[in-house]
Amino acid sequence: MRERLYLWLRAALYSLRGGFLIRPFLIALVFGTAGALLSFSEEYVPALSTWIPAVLFPVHQDPQVALTILSGIATSIMTVVSIVFAILLMTLTLASTQFSPRILVSFVRDKPTQWTLGIFLGTFTFCMAALPAVRSTPQAFVPVLTVLVAMLLALICVGWLIFFINHVSHSISVNHIVDRIARETELVIKDLMPMTRTHFQRDNAIPPPREGRERIILSRKSGYIRFVDVRFLVDCAKTFGAQIYLERRVGHFVPEGVPLMRVIDAGRVTPAREDRLLTAIDLGPSRTMQQDVEFGIIQIVDIALKAISPAVNDPTTAINCIDQLARILIAWMGRAPPETYFYGPPHVLRMTVPWIQFDGLMDTAFEQIRHYAASDAPVSLRLLRAFDDLLSADMSAPERASLLDRAGRVVAGCELRLSEHDIDPLRKRLKRLNERAAALGSCPS
């Protein structure tokens, strides 16, 4: 039960921390609490408001003035909040239809937008929390300092609205969108692959299979694998004296009733322990970027494919996407691959976790773009330049060979659709790419 609660809390925190709920709600709650406490304190500590000069608040004993100011600010702020929400809905609709529905995740995680909603709603709750303190009977009381703070918050909201409009105008720019997705993907890479890549990585050879009774654990619901608590599963494998093999990797869709993992030497894996193992895997209706590097790449590829479609015909956007994809793959190649085999104690295999590899990432990043850009010379040229940039990373010989094979397929596909005049620059760039790869291959590692 504790493990299931941990996984549920982790998934909930990941989902809510990037939405329009938690941060705006907390800001509004803090502002509302501050308004109630400040107005309450002024009644019992009059010295808090006596220092405010009459030029800022001429009538210290007229509650009607305070009521008018607080209610006017609260009303106007809610009007502005409705405008802000209208702008947000328009932005989300535009981004979804023009680029890709999958990039909405990055929009709702935008912190300036969350702070905008929070500050406006916080100003409203501040005024509403202060209103009950204003009274004319049995003894007139006006929380002067609270009203002054509300007026300052109203001025801040005016300036923040200007900032928000400027921010939205930049955030719907495709360059800004693609850059933000690339930065988020790089953060996932650093979290999933914390060690830098070296020439002395441990051999990742497949260990020999273990003899023993095998138990297939089926998925009990349908969904995408969003997170795997690897450490917990390894600890369970040690406790049970078994080996665990995950059948699907993060990002894969698993229908209900399909094998999710295999347990070898599973005589001690009771149904209760099987339930415990299943709590370590989070399944959901959509993919997330908790451990899924490929999902960030897919979002950028979606934008590129829509840009080079005949309906849009925007090769510049596709070129920008290719540049960011190369950036992500260079970051990935600069890191040691995530562990696939987990041992405990040493030389006793406990768990096998599949992760996406170089060829899989390259397929996701470039194959669809290569196919649909075969009749677009500038986009194909940029693909070859991206491959040239990837050669600058620390690549192994098999990875370099795979890269050259993909570059050759780019040119071969274009030869079927482009004129000889357009093909010539592609052939020259491919030749330079092969020459550079040959030079790098002859250099000692």
C-alpha positions, -999 to +999 in steps of 0.1 A: +000+000+000+028+024+008+045+018-025+013+023-044+007+056-025+042+068-033+038+061-070+004+078-070+017+109-052+047+111-076+024+110-106+000+135-091+028+159-082+043+157-117+009+163-133-002+191-110+031+210-106+030+219-143-007+228-146-029+258-139-040+245-105-014+241-078+008+271-082-020+296-088-040+281-060-011+283-036-004+320-045-041+329-041-042+311-008-011+330+005-025+363-006-059+356+009-043+346+042-022+377+042-052+399+036-071+383+065-042+385+089-032+420+080-067+434+084-071+415+117-037+428+130-046+464+122-076+463+145-056+452+175-024+471+166-035+505+155+001+517+151+003+497+119-017+522+100-011+555+119+021+561+099+003+563+066+001+600+056-033+615+048-022+623+013-022+586+005-054+578+023-072+611+033-102+595+052-090+571+078-124+567+095-148+564+065-155+527+059-175+535+028-143+546+010-125+514+020-154+493+009-156+510-025-118+506-031-117+469-021-148+459-039-138+479-070-104+462-071-119+428-066-145+434-094-120+447-119-094+420-112-120+393-119-128+410-152-091+410-160-088+373-150-115+364-175-095+382-202-064+363-192-082+330-194-096+340-228-061+348-240-048+314-226-076+295-243-069+312-276-032+305-273-037+268-265-061+264-293-038+281-318-008+260-306-028+228-308-041+233-343-011+250-358+017+229-343+007+198-324-017+188-296+011+171-278+029+204-271+001+216-248+020+200-220+048+225-223+023+254-224+006+245-191+040+241-175+049+277-183+058+294-150+051+330-160+016+320-170+010+302-138+024+333-118+001+356-138-030+336-128-018+333-093-011+370-088-044+381-102-064+355-083-043+364-052-052+401-054-088+391-057-086+368-026-067+395-007-094+420-012-122+395-004-104+385+028-100+421+039-136+432+032-152+416+063-129+437+085-143+470+072-174+480+093-193+511+104-210+496+135-208+493+164-175+511+160-162+523+127-130+506+116-110+510+084-079+487+078-059+515+061-027+496+056-046+467+041-064+490+017-031+506+007-016+472+000-046+463-021-041+494-041-004+486-046-014+450-057-038+465-082-010+486-097+012+455-098-015+437-117-016+464-143+021+461-149+019+423-148-008+423-174+014+442-198+042+417-191+019+387-197+007+400-231+043+405-241+051+370-228+023+353-247+033+371-279+067+354-276+055+321-263+034+313-293+065+318-315+075+284-330+112+290-323+103+296-286+081+266-284+107+242-300+135+256-278+114+251-246+107+215-256+144+209-263+153+224-229+128+202-211+141+171-229+177+180-220+166+181-183+151+146-187+183+134-202+204+148-173+180+133-148+179+099-164+216+098-174+235+117-148+270+104-157+290+118-186+301+095-213+336+081-213+357+057-233+358+033-205+321+024-201+313-010-187+305-037-213+268-039-217+268-075-229+237-096-223+241-118-192+234-155-196+197-164-188+190-177-154+174-212-149+143-213-129+105-212-128+091-183-149+061-163-140+045-138-165+029-108-148+002-092-170-008-056-171-041-049-152-050-018-171-042-002-204-020+028-207+014+042-215+044+034-192+052+068-177+075+059-149+094+029-136+107+028-100+138+008-108+153+008-074+122-005-058+120-034-083+156-042-077+151-043-040+120-066-045+141-089-067+167-092-040+141-099-013+123-125-035+155-141-047+144-137-083+152-120-116+128-094-131+126-086-169+105-057-180+088-065-213+081-029-224+101+002-219+091+037-208+068+053-234+053+020-248+016+014-247+006-017-228-030-030-233-047-047-204-039-084-202-006-081-221+027-092-204+043-064-185+072-082-168+086-117-164+100-131-131+125-160-132+127-183-102+093-171-091+084-198-066+082-172-038+063-146-058+028-148-044-002-129-057+004-103-030+040-098-040+029-096-076+006-067-066+036-051-050+057-053-081+030-037-102+029-007-079+064+003-092+051+010-128+029+040-135+005+036-164-015+065-178-036+076-208-008+099-221+029+099-222+049+122-199+085+134-198+094+119-164+117+093-179+106+095-216+133+113-237+116+100-269+084+119-261+102+153-262+117+143-296+082+133-309+068+167-301+094+185-321+091+160-350+053+167-350+060+204-355+085+197-383+062+173-402+033+198-400+056+225-412+067+206-444+032+194-452+018+208-485-010+226-465+015+246-445+047+246-466+070+262-440+105+247-445+121+273-422+102+259-392+112+224-402+149+235-404+146+250-369+132+217-356+161+197-371+186+220-354+169+214-320+167+176-326+205+176-333+210+195-300+190+169-281+208+140-296+242+156-290+232+160-253+221+123-252+254+111-267+274+131-242+259+110-214+265+074-203+235+053-213+211+044-185+217+011-168+200-019-183+212-046-161+211-043-123+230-067-100+228-074-063+251-087-050+277-082-078+275-107-106+240-117-096+216-103-121+184-090-105+167-069-131+167-060-168+152-027-179+150-019-216+157+017-226+156+034-260+190+032-278+208+053-303+192+038-334+157+042-319+163+078-311+177+085-346+147+067-362+122+088-341+141+121-347+149+119-384+133+091-404+098+106-408+114+140-416+137+124-442+108+106-458+085+136-462+113+161-470+126+141-500+113+167-524+126+196-503+162+204-509+168+230-481+153+207-454+173+177-467+205+198-467+199+208-431+194+171-423+229+164-436+243+193-417+227+180-385+244+146-391+276+165-395+270+182-362+264+148-346+298+136-358+312+162-334+299+142-305+317+113-290+304+085-312+313+049-314+322+032-347+288+014-350+270+047-343+291+065-369+283+038-394+246+041-387+247+078-391+264+076-425+238+050-436+210+075-428+228+103-446+231+081-477+193+074-475+186+111-474+204+116-507+190+084-522+155+095-515+160+130-529+175+116-561+141+102-570+123+135-567+147+164-572+165+177-603+202+172-609+208+208-601+192+204-566+209+170-560+244+182-566+248+202-533+234+172-514+260+149-529+288+173-521+277+175-485+274+138-483+309+134-496+323+158-471+304+140-444+319+106-454+354+121-456+350+136-421+337+104-407+366+085-422+391+110-407+375+106-373+375+068-376+412+068-383+419+089-352+427+070-319+399+072-294 
